[in-house]
């Protein structure tokens, strides 16, 4: 199909994994894009969940990846399964001849898997995008179009996230069928702390780390100065490179007011991007620039990053856009992995027998 060839029908979507993100985020986003995309097949290892969620949108359901990938009605695949299955499922979707693949973050768990995915994508010519939704938000894209030399001149970068638990948002959005059980972690166990920090980075911070990396040309030289958890879930992580200071902060607690922001500062300019809560489908981020005493605001726009990534996938499947650079995806992943491993090492260095690992203030 050429870039100018009209799509004869809406693209059929197959979704691997019918958990809360599929139910509360992807299905509502796709419902607003019926002129481009139609959910055709939902797969989940839990047959009852697959059947119930598929029934909401009139789709076929199955418990088999092979059944979904073999469905001729499925043109594009979204991989929303547990992260340990992402790499093999991305590769299988590419080899099944689908037109494009959306994979929730992280799309791989190490650099070797990422390189293999890149090679298969290039071999099969199936484009892949990763669901770091903020990179598809119109507010971020407006910032990108207007930031000039700020990525080269910025010296301080911050990502700050304060949210209620995902479950509260999910319950606002839809009636969730099944949810993983949670327990109370042992905050005195260094391995638990390391797991919480890794999970925070690869599950939450990873949404903003591609944005951070755009402002960090020497990202390969990142080091951790401090890493702490915040109860019940969150982190305070201070990083630096030879030219940048980076702060990553997050807290998920019973706050009534969510706030999710990204900031970058140089000596004479700054940008702040305020993102809307993902689950409430509240439209785009807003980008605010400050330069020479003047303030310029871009946004809000009519959709958020989740809808934006689906629009991107549809354009890629129709060959209406150039696919993203595989190296860019690999660099984003390795940046996140490097930070995750460095924070774990920082916990090891800080942990002493008989003493608790440092924690942030109880949120």
C-alpha positions as CSV (number, residue, x, y, z in Angstrom):
1,X,0.0,0.0,0.0
2,X,1.4,3.5,-0.9
3,X,1.3,6.5,1.3
4,X,-1.5,8.0,-0.9
5,X,-3.6,4.8,-1.0
6,X,-6.8,5.2,0.9
7,X,-7.6,2.7,3.6
8,X,-10.5,0.6,2.2
9,X,-11.8,-0.3,5.6
10,X,-11.0,0.5,9.2
11,X,-8.0,-1.3,10.5
12,X,-8.7,-4.4,12.6
13,X,-7.1,-4.3,16.1
14,X,-6.1,-7.4,18.0
15,X,-5.2,-6.9,21.7
16,X,-3.0,-9.4,23.6
17,X,-4.0,-9.1,27.3
18,X,-7.3,-7.8,28.6
19,X,-6.3,-6.4,31.9
20,X,-7.1,-3.0,33.5
21,X,-5.1,-0.9,31.0
22,X,-6.9,-2.5,28.1
23,X,-10.3,-2.1,29.8
24,X,-9.9,1.4,31.2
25,X,-7.6,3.1,28.7
26,X,-7.3,1.4,25.3
27,X,-10.9,0.5,24.7
28,X,-12.2,4.0,25.5
29,X,-9.5,5.5,23.3
30,X,-10.3,3.2,20.4
31,X,-14.0,4.0,20.8
32,X,-13.3,7.5,19.7
33,X,-11.3,6.4,16.7
34,X,-13.9,4.2,15.0
35,X,-13.2,5.9,11.7
36,X,-9.7,4.5,11.8
37,X,-9.7,1.4,14.0
38,X,-12.0,-1.4,15.1
39,X,-11.3,-3.9,17.8
40,X,-11.6,-7.3,16.2
41,X,-10.0,-9.8,18.6
42,X,-9.1,-9.8,22.3
43,X,-6.9,-12.5,23.8
44,X,-6.3,-13.2,27.5
45,X,-5.1,-16.3,29.3
46,X,-8.2,-16.0,31.5
47,X,-11.1,-17.2,29.2
48,X,-13.8,-15.5,31.2
49,X,-12.0,-12.2,31.1
50,X,-11.3,-12.5,27.4
51,X,-14.9,-13.3,26.6
52,X,-16.4,-10.6,28.8
53,X,-14.1,-7.8,27.6
54,X,-14.5,-8.8,24.0
55,X,-18.2,-8.7,24.4
56,X,-18.1,-5.0,25.3
57,X,-16.9,-4.2,21.8
58,X,-18.3,-7.1,19.8
59,X,-14.9,-8.7,19.1
60,X,-13.8,-12.3,18.8
61,X,-12.1,-13.6,21.9
62,X,-9.6,-16.4,22.6
63,X,-6.9,-17.6,25.0
64,X,-4.4,-18.3,22.3
65,X,-1.8,-15.9,20.8
66,X,-1.7,-18.1,17.7
67,X,-5.5,-17.6,17.2
68,X,-5.2,-13.8,17.4
69,X,-2.2,-13.6,15.2
70,X,-3.8,-16.0,12.7
71,X,-7.1,-14.0,12.6
72,X,-7.3,-12.3,9.1
73,X,-9.4,-9.6,10.6
74,X,-6.5,-8.4,12.7
75,X,-4.3,-5.8,10.9
76,X,-2.5,-4.3,13.9
77,X,-1.6,-5.8,17.3
78,X,-1.4,-4.2,20.7
79,X,0.6,-6.1,23.2
80,X,-0.7,-5.5,26.7
81,X,0.5,-8.6,28.4
82,X,2.9,-9.0,31.3
83,X,6.3,-7.5,30.4
84,X,8.2,-10.8,30.4
85,X,6.2,-11.8,27.3
86,X,6.6,-8.6,25.4
87,X,9.7,-9.4,23.3
88,X,8.6,-12.8,22.1
89,X,5.1,-11.5,21.3
90,X,6.4,-8.5,19.4
91,X,8.6,-10.8,17.3
92,X,5.7,-13.2,16.7
93,X,3.4,-10.3,15.6
94,X,6.0,-9.1,13.2
95,X,6.5,-12.5,11.7
96,X,2.8,-13.0,11.4
97,X,2.8,-10.3,8.8
98,X,0.8,-7.7,10.7
99,X,0.9,-4.1,9.5
100,X,2.1,-2.5,12.8
101,X,2.6,-3.3,16.4
102,X,2.0,-1.3,19.6
103,X,3.8,-2.7,22.6
104,X,3.3,-1.5,26.2
105,X,6.4,-0.4,27.9
106,X,9.0,-1.9,28.3
107,X,9.0,-3.6,24.9
108,X,12.0,-5.7,26.0
109,X,13.8,-6.5,29.2
110,X,17.4,-6.2,28.1
111,X,19.5,-4.8,25.2
112,X,19.8,-8.2,23.5
113,X,16.1,-8.6,23.3
114,X,15.7,-5.0,22.0
115,X,18.4,-5.6,19.3
116,X,16.6,-8.8,18.2
117,X,13.3,-7.0,18.0
118,X,14.9,-4.2,15.9
119,X,16.4,-6.7,13.5
120,X,13.1,-8.6,13.1
121,X,11.2,-5.3,12.5
122,X,13.6,-4.3,9.8
123,X,13.5,-7.7,8.2
124,X,9.7,-7.9,8.1
125,X,9.2,-4.2,7.6
126,X,6.6,-4.1,10.4
127,X,6.8,-0.9,12.3
128,X,6.8,-1.0,16.1
129,X,5.9,1.8,18.6
130,X,6.3,1.6,22.4
131,X,3.5,2.8,24.6
132,X,5.3,5.6,26.4
133,X,2.2,7.6,25.9
134,X,3.6,11.1,26.7
135,X,5.8,11.0,23.6
136,X,2.5,10.9,21.5
137,X,0.7,13.6,23.5
138,X,-0.1,16.7,21.4
139,X,1.1,18.9,24.2
140,X,4.5,17.3,24.1
141,X,4.6,17.4,20.3
142,X,3.8,21.1,20.5
143,X,6.6,21.6,22.9
144,X,8.9,19.7,20.6
145,X,8.0,22.0,17.7
146,X,8.7,25.1,19.7
147,X,11.6,24.4,22.1
148,X,14.4,25.6,19.8
149,X,17.8,24.9,21.3
150,X,16.5,24.1,24.8
151,X,17.4,20.3,24.6
152,X,21.0,21.3,23.9
153,X,21.2,24.1,26.6
154,X,19.2,22.7,29.5
155,X,21.1,21.9,32.6
156,X,18.2,20.7,35.0
157,X,15.4,18.3,34.2
158,X,12.6,17.2,36.4
159,X,9.8,14.6,36.3
160,X,7.3,14.9,39.1
161,X,4.3,12.5,39.5
162,X,1.7,12.6,42.3
163,X,-1.2,10.3,41.7
164,X,-3.9,8.3,43.4
165,X,-3.6,4.6,43.0
166,X,-4.4,3.3,39.5
167,X,-7.3,1.3,40.8
168,X,-9.2,4.5,41.7
169,X,-8.8,5.9,38.2
170,X,-9.7,2.5,36.7
171,X,-12.9,2.3,38.7
172,X,-13.8,5.8,37.6
173,X,-13.3,4.8,34.0
174,X,-15.0,1.4,33.8
175,X,-16.0,-1.7,35.7
176,X,-12.8,-3.7,35.9
177,X,-12.9,-7.4,35.6
178,X,-10.1,-9.0,37.7
179,X,-7.2,-7.1,39.2
180,X,-3.9,-8.4,40.5
181,X,-3.8,-8.9,44.2
182,X,-1.5,-6.6,46.2
183,X,0.2,-7.0,49.6
184,X,2.2,-5.0,52.1
185,X,5.9,-4.9,51.2
186,X,8.7,-5.5,53.8
187,X,10.3,-2.0,53.8
188,X,13.3,-3.3,55.8
189,X,14.3,-5.8,53.1
190,X,16.9,-4.4,50.6
191,X,15.7,-6.8,47.9
192,X,12.2,-5.6,48.3
193,X,13.3,-2.0,48.1
194,X,15.4,-2.7,45.0
195,X,12.3,-4.4,43.4
196,X,10.1,-1.4,44.2
197,X,12.6,1.0,42.7
198,X,13.0,-1.1,39.6
199,X,9.3,-1.4,39.3
200,X,8.8,2.4,39.8
201,X,11.4,3.1,37.1
202,X,10.2,0.5,34.5
203,X,6.5,0.9,35.3
204,X,6.0,4.6,36.0
205,X,9.1,6.8,35.4
206,X,9.6,5.0,32.0
207,X,6.7,7.1,30.6
208,X,8.8,10.2,31.1
209,X,12.3,8.8,30.6
210,X,12.1,9.2,26.8
211,X,11.3,12.9,27.4
212,X,14.2,13.2,29.8
213,X,16.6,11.5,27.3
214,X,15.7,14.1,24.6
215,X,17.2,16.7,26.9
216,X,20.2,14.6,27.9
217,X,22.7,14.3,25.1
218,X,25.2,12.5,27.3
219,X,22.6,10.1,28.6
220,X,25.0,7.1,28.4
221,X,27.0,8.6,31.2
222,X,24.2,8.8,33.8
223,X,24.9,8.1,37.4
224,X,22.7,7.8,40.5
225,X,23.4,10.2,43.4
226,X,20.5,9.2,45.5
227,X,17.6,6.6,45.4
228,X,14.8,6.4,47.9
229,X,11.4,4.9,48.1
230,X,8.3,6.8,49.2
231,X,5.6,4.9,50.9
232,X,3.2,3.3,50.0
233,X,4.6,3.5,46.4
234,X,6.9,6.1,44.9
235,X,10.5,7.1,44.6
236,X,12.9,10.0,44.9
237,X,15.9,9.6,42.5
238,X,18.6,12.1,41.9
239,X,20.8,11.6,38.8
240,X,23.5,13.4,37.0
241,X,25.5,13.3,33.8
242,X,28.6,15.5,33.1
243,X,26.2,18.2,31.8
244,X,22.8,17.6,33.4
245,X,21.1,17.3,36.8
246,X,18.0,15.1,36.7
247,X,15.3,14.6,39.4
248,X,12.7,11.9,39.2
249,X,10.0,12.0,41.9
250,X,6.8,10.1,42.3
251,X,4.2,9.3,44.9
252,X,1.0,7.3,44.6
253,X,-1.2,7.9,47.6
254,X,-4.6,9.0,48.6
255,X,-4.3,12.5,47.2
256,X,-7.4,14.0,45.7
257,X,-5.5,16.1,43.2
258,X,-3.3,14.4,40.6
259,X,-0.3,16.2,39.1
260,X,2.1,14.9,36.5
261,X,4.7,17.4,35.1
262,X,7.9,17.5,33.2
263,X,10.3,20.5,33.4
264,X,13.6,21.5,31.7
265,X,15.6,24.6,32.5
266,X,18.5,26.4,30.9
267,X,20.1,29.7,31.9
268,X,17.6,31.8,29.9
269,X,14.6,29.5,29.1
270,X,12.4,26.9,30.6
271,X,9.6,24.6,29.6
272,X,7.0,22.9,31.8
273,X,4.6,20.3,30.5
274,X,1.6,19.4,32.6
275,X,0.0,16.1,31.7
276,X,-3.5,15.0,32.4
277,X,-4.3,11.8,34.3
278,X,-4.2,8.9,31.9
279,X,-7.3,7.1,33.0
280,X,-9.8,9.9,32.9
281,X,-9.3,10.8,29.2
282,X,-9.1,14.5,30.0
283,X,-7.4,15.7,26.8
284,X,-3.8,16.7,26.1
285,X,-1.0,18.1,28.1
286,X,-0.3,21.8,28.2
287,X,3.2,23.1,27.4
288,X,4.3,26.4,29.0
289,X,7.5,28.2,27.8
290,X,9.3,30.9,29.7
291,X,11.8,33.0,27.8
292,X,13.2,36.5,28.5
293,X,10.3,37.3,30.9
294,X,7.7,36.1,28.4
295,X,5.4,33.1,28.8
296,X,3.9,31.2,25.9
297,X,1.3,28.4,26.4
298,X,0.5,25.6,23.9
299,X,-2.6,23.5,24.4
300,X,-4.6,21.9,25.7
301,X,-5.6,19.9,22.6
302,X,-8.5,17.6,22.0
303,X,-6.9,14.2,22.9
304,X,-4.2,12.7,25.1
305,X,-1.2,10.5,24.4
306,X,-3.0,7.2,24.5
307,X,-5.3,8.3,21.7
308,X,-2.2,9.8,20.0
309,X,-0.3,6.5,20.0
310,X,-3.3,4.8,18.3
311,X,-3.4,7.5,15.7
312,X,0.3,7.0,15.1
313,X,-0.2,3.3,14.8
314,X,-3.0,3.7,12.2
315,X,-0.8,6.1,10.2
316,X,2.1,3.7,10.3
317,X,-0.1,0.7,9.2
318,X,-1.3,2.8,6.2
319,X,2.3,3.8,5.3
320,X,1.3,7.4,5.8
321,X,4.2,8.1,8.1
322,X,7.8,7.0,8.5
323,X,8.3,4.4,11.2
324,X,10.3,5.4,14.3
325,X,14.0,4.8,14.4
326,X,14.7,1.4,16.0
327,X,17.8,2.8,17.5
328,X,15.7,5.5,19.2
329,X,13.6,2.8,20.8
330,X,16.7,0.9,21.9
331,X,18.3,4.0,23.4
332,X,15.1,4.8,25.3
333,X,15.0,1.3,26.7
334,X,18.7,1.1,27.7
335,X,18.5,4.5,29.3
336,X,15.7,3.2,31.6
337,X,17.4,-0.1,32.2
338,X,20.7,1.7,33.1
339,X,18.9,3.9,35.7
340,X,17.0,0.9,37.1
341,X,20.2,-1.1,37.6
342,X,22.1,1.9,39.0
343,X,19.4,2.6,41.6
344,X,19.5,-1.1,42.7
345,X,23.3,-0.7,43.1
346,X,22.8,2.4,45.1
347,X,20.5,0.5,47.5
348,X,23.2,-2.2,47.9
349,X,25.8,0.5,48.7
350,X,23.5,2.2,51.2
351,X,22.1,-0.9,52.9
352,X,23.8,-2.0,56.1
353,X,23.0,-5.1,58.1
354,X,20.5,-4.4,60.9
355,X,19.6,-0.9,59.5
356,X,16.7,-0.1,57.3
357,X,17.2,1.2,53.8
358,X,16.6,4.9,53.6
359,X,13.0,5.9,52.7
360,X,11.3,9.1,51.7
361,X,8.7,10.8,53.8
362,X,5.6,8.8,54.3
363,X,3.1,10.1,51.8
